[in-house]
């Protein structure tokens, strides 16, 4: 047990250091994210030193269950590709532009419309996709309109990582935790709706108060005009994303697995878009963009952390954690613990760990959904809290803007903490009617 604890701790410390101090490793012309390489090395070291049950480890990776990490990765990557396809067509920029035009040069209206737009889009896509799509646009627009981008960047990031709780597809942590407990799409929404709304209202109010002075300043310049050239491809993308979301909602009632639904939607999208490009005698630019932008680094990262957690589980570590967490108030304990743990080990490995802890301790829905809440809202306490935070910081650094630990902690103390307790309060209400 001691060896796996040391390896996990070292992996986590080095991963955090990598994210903060050397996020990219340069190999010739390639720039590779360091965090997943460190995780992979940690998993390899654990397998070499701890002598796990390789048969059980292999069965865990390929088991025909909803919690199979491969299935979860297929589901998340497929949903990401469906959303990125629309982004390649300019759909999200168009919606953002429409919302911004409605502001009529008022920063307060602009702030409200942006928060609402990001919130709605996040519910039906995912937080990572929204961060990738909106962050560059906000930077450009703020510079063009001669306004401080920070209130809008904060609103985007907070909204994306709050409303991602609403549906099971909003965050890979939702997918992992919900499927580990055997929850289907509808069962998940039934409980997640109230906590998400509570957290969304509180986070918006806190942000508005925090930036009220900056939002009172006049806005100069003109809005960015958004337009979409390829209407046919746009509708192809919207129909596929809409149909996929609908089938995810009803799939459990007709025997369809979520990962298979999402994969089939992506395959269909690629076929139709490829045929369209061939008929037009053009390159399938949108598909090429999807292939380039898909977050492939998530695959080795999730699999490596999954291996570490499985080995830790085999050695009895998760049982000890479960005993430590034993409480008559699982909502509060698991909510706060997951919120803090996400900012130590990142929310994806935290969810893998807590899933094993919850199963070993025999905890039920309260612990599962409290951990879902912590995994989402923990994302805006520090940049280590989620992959979305890592991507967010990287994009801003590339554009010459600083949004570091101090900025995250300011939002975390003033927004994330109140939103967390509002969501946990909403969870108590949801569970009363579950």
Secondary structure by P-SEA (a helix, b strand, c coil): caaaaaaaaaaaaaaaaaaccccccccccccccaaaaaaaaaaaaaaaccccaaaaaaaaacccccccaaaaaaaaaaaaaaaaaaaaaaaaaaaaaaaaaaccccaaaaaaaaaaaaaaaaaaccaaaaaaccaaaaaaaaaaacccaaaaaaaaaaaaaacccccccccaaaaaaaaaacccaaaaaacaaaaaaaaaaaaaaaaaaacccccccccccccbbbbbccaaaaaaaaaaaaaaaaaaaccccccccaaaaaaaaaaaaaaaaaaaaaaacccaaaaaaaaaacccaaaaaaaaaaaaaaaaaaaaaaaaaaaaaccccaaaaaaaaaaaaaaaccaaaaaaaaaaaaaaacccaaaaaaaaaaaaaaccccccccaaaaaaaaaaaaacccccaaaaaaaaaacaaaaaaaaaaaaaaaaaac
